[in-house]
Amino acid sequence: MSERGSPPASMAIGLTGNPEVLILGKGYLLGKNRTMPSTPDFSPNTDELVANNSQFVANFRDAGLALAPRRHLAVVACMDSRMDIFQMLGLAHGDAHIIRNAGGVVTDDVIRSLVVSQRLLNTQEIILIHHTNCGLQTISDDGFKKQIEDDCGIRPSWAIEAFTDPYDSVRQSMNRLGHSPFVIFKDHIRGFVYDVETGQLLEVDSDSRHVP
């Protein structure tokens, strides 16, 4: 075993001229990308969507919108395909920045986007939206990372940000915003859980331990 109990490794130069590390006893190469074949129920969408864009262009009405969001608003939400953020909030194009990721959690990259949104484009209000029946409720960080490591030989350095309760996860994200020195407008931060069965937004109280 190598340092920290890892399987022994052997260094070699791959066909690309880049070094590859063979993990002995497991048979996989670090530095060699792995790909999976498409599943039988998948067919590519891009050609159809690009064709749809032609109709969109023919009816385009958004020319001349300002770069900065009209409502000075940024929304951080989950990437879930059941949530149409503009529709659920009654927003129009140009009203707000929409920042989305798995879970809608506040990560370093979300902070990066919010800093640009606030400092460069003058947004001053943040709405967080998680939802019921989220995929991140079905896994654990350690378990999911172990699956990835077993599959490709590298354990991710980034957090999965799995959670069991979306309300607690919203509070955690609100706390992160409240404590970030980079987020400068903090007077108007509110969090919600979207019910995917009813379409209702349910407001989440902030954690009193973190309220100034």
Buried (B, 14 or more C-beta within 10 A) or exposed (E): EEEEEEEEBEEEEEEEEEEBBBBEEEEBBBBBEEEEEEEEEEEEEEEEEEEEEEEEEEEEEEEEEEEBBEBBBBBBBBEBEEBEBEEBBEBEEBBBBBBBBBBBBBBEEBBEBBBBBBEEBEBBBBBBBBBBEBEBBEBEBEEBBEEEEEEBBBEEEEEBBBBEEBBEBBBBBBBBBBEBEEBEBBEEBBBBBBBBEEEEBBEBEBBEEBEE
